[in-house]
Amino acid sequence: MDDRRRGFLNPQVVRALSFWTTSICLLVAVVASLLAIWNFTGKDTLWRTVATCVVIGAGTMVFARLNTVFGEADEEGSAPRDI
């Protein structure tokens, strides 16, 4: 196990999951916006979709940040200790 690893959960997995979740949310929001511009969906659907994507994307980014905060290495540079 790598003692330099920082994060409660594996930081690489969390970072990859956060990237793909946020990317998918952006893609869905763009597609919903284009559909609303061309009047294939209503404005209400657009705002609900965009708001949902913002909440999911922001929650994912906050989770990734909290993972690193709660998994900080102590002053000696060792891995986090169990409580």
TORZAMI-142994 format. One record per residue: x, y, z of N, C-alpha, C in turn. Coordinates in steps of 0.001 Angstrom, whole numbers, plus 500000, padded with zeros to 6 digits. Layout:
% residues N
  n.east  n.north    n.up  ca.east  ca.north   ca.up  c.east  c.north    c.up
       X        Y       Z        X         Y       Z       X        Y       Z
...
% end
This chain:
% residues 83
  n.east  n.north    n.up  ca.east  ca.north   ca.up  c.east  c.north    c.up
  500841   498816  500000   500000    500000  500000  500885   501246  500000
  500555   502218  499229   501337    503428  499089  501039   504377  500242
  502060   504710  501034   501847    505595  502185  501646   507047  501775
  501961   507403  500536   501772    508788  500090  500355   509055  499619
  499544   508025  499528   498166    508164  499077  497403   509075  500016
  496676   510036  499460   495863    510944  500265  494415   510782  499858
  493602   510450  500820   492180    510294  500560  491629   509158  501382
  490413   509340  501859   489769    508285  502633  489518   507076  501740
  488970   507339  500537   488825    506316  499506  489947   506522  498495
  490140   505584  497610   491195    505696  496607  491004   506982  495793
  491937   507935  495912   491772    509236  495253  491683   509149  493729
  492388   508212  493111   492337    508096  491656  490963   507647  491184
  490363   506725  491895   489028    506250  491527  488000   507354  491744
  488100   508039  492869   487155    509127  493162  487295   510242  492137
  488530   510583  491781   488763    511643  490797  488205   511251  489436
  488413   510002  489018   487888    509535  487731  486362   509530  487731
  485764   509039  488815   484310    509027  488926  483742   510450  488895
  484393   511353  489593   483950    512750  489602  484050   513370  488218
  485149   513096  487524   485328    513645  486176  484232   513166  485238
  483986   511859  485215   482994    511321  484283  481579   511726  484658
  481261   511783  485936   479927    512211  486351  479681   513665  485966
  480667   514531  486230   480532    515943  485876  480458   516118  484366
  481249   515355  483624   481222    515438  482155  479867   515018  481598
  479300   513951  482132   477984    513497  481677  476918   514536  482005
  477016   515141  483189   476053    516190  483560  476136   517371  482599
  477349   517773  482233   477508    518866  481269  476919   518494  479909
  477161   517281  479465   476626    516834  478181  475100   516832  478190
  474502   516318  479249   473040    516283  479352  472471   517707  479370
  473124   518606  480098   472647    519988  480162  472731   520670  478794
  473797   520416  478062   473939    521014  476725  472880   520467  475776
  472662   519162  475794   471637    518567  474927  470253   519098  475282
  469938   519198  476574   468638    519745  476986  468486   521188  476533
  469566   521955  476620   469517    523355  476177  469272   523449  474676
  469951   522621  473915   469742    522630  472462  468319   522213  472101
  467798   521221  472786   466421    520798  472518  465423   521909  472855
  465685   522641  473921   464785    523740  474291  464905   524899  473302
  466111   525160  472825   466299    526241  471843  465499   525954  470573
  465489   524712  470151   464785    524340  468931  463338   523913  469198
  462840   524212  470390   461451    523965  470779  461032   522495  470706
  461958   521581  470984   461611    520177  471084  461188   519822  472502
  461572   520644  473447   461132    520474  474836  460715   521838  475361
  460007   521838  476464   459577    523086  477063  460663   523702  477930
  460485   524952  478248   461455    525660  479092  461495   525060  480499
  460346   524580  480987   460309    523976  482314  461204   522737  482370
  461135   521932  481322   461985    520738  481249  463454   521124  481214
  463765   522172  480479   465144    522645  480390  465681   523011  481768
  464961   523841  482494   465463    524311  483783  465527   523199  484818
  464587   522269  484773   464649    521130  485699  465863   520247  485396
  466124   520036  484116   467261    519206  483718  468575   519871  484086
  468704   521137  483778   469936    521860  484088  470153   521925  485607
  469100   522207  486360   469227    522272  487816  469634   520915  488389
  469057   519843  487866   469433    518497  488327  470898   518221  488034
  471345   518569  486848   472752    518361  486483  473689   519190  487349
  473315   520401  487668   474151    521248  488531  474263   520635  489924
  473162   520176  490467   473174    519581  491807  474029   518309  491827
  473845   517438  490838   474624    516199  490797  476106   516499  490582
  476412   517386  489647   477808    517737  489378  478482   518384  490568
  477809   519317  491215   478385    519983  492386  478569   518998  493537
  477591   518131  493741   477711    517131  494800  478882   516196  494570
  479104   515825  493332   480229    514948  493001  481558   515641  493263
  481665   516902  492878   482917    517643  493104  483172   517863  494590
  482124   518152  495347   482287    518324  496797  482719   517009  497439
  482131   515892  496991   482523    514590  497522  483998   514309  497252
  484456   514619  496057   485868    514384  495723  486776   515220  496619
  486387   516453  496888   487190    517315  497755  487175   516804  499196
  486007   516421  499693   485918    515904  501063  486720   514619  501234
  486788   513821  500190   487579    512601  500257  489042   512919  500556
  489569   513960  499941   490970    514323  500194  491132   515003  501548
  490136   515778  501978   490241    516470  503271  490258   515470  504417
  489354   514490  504390   489279    513528  505480  490365   512459  505389
  491094   512449  504303   492153    511470  504165  493526   512095  504171
  493647   513332  504685   494933    514017  504709  495962   513209  505477
  497185   513215  504990   498291    512586  505712  498656   513482  506893
  499153   512870  507957   499540    513677  509114  500883   514356  508853
  501411   515082  509850   502598    515909  509680  503825   515123  509232
  503971   513872  509664   505133    513076  509317  505043   512545  507887
  503921   512743  507211   503767    512280  505843  503281   510852  505723
  502883   510265  506848   502389    508896  506785  500906   508899  506424
  500409   507719  506169   499000    507575  505809  498122   507917  507012
  496852   508268  506780   495949    508585  507882  495807   507416  508850
  495691   507748  510115   495532    506721  511139  494068   506443  511393
  493784   505197  511774   492416    504847  512149  492096   505462  513499
  490837   505830  513682   490414    506436  514947  490036   505364  515911
% end
